[in-house]
Amino acid sequence: MNEILLACAKGCWQDGIVRDLLRGGEVRNPLSLLRGKAKLYSLRYEESFRNLRHRLHDAGAVIEYIPGPRGGAWGAHYRLVI
């Protein structure tokens, strides 16, 4: 199953997210971790993360959304449910 989920990742950024999900089961919203010039492309990263979640879902993975402390997406976490 791990190989199938890793195959869903396109690029090293998505690969890191999938590996973190497989390792720990939960990751912080990766968009909140963008720094420097990457923040200028946050909409592209958001689209990339959304596409990754769709591909993981289509591969049979269940990604649970855990809202942030104030109920928003910025401080949210995502968990791989096995």
Secondary structure, DSSP 8 states (H G I E B T S, - for coil): -HHHHHHT--SHHHHHHHHHHHHHSEEE-GGGG--GGGGGGHHHHHHHHHHHHHHHHHTT-EEEEE--TTS-STT-EEEEE-
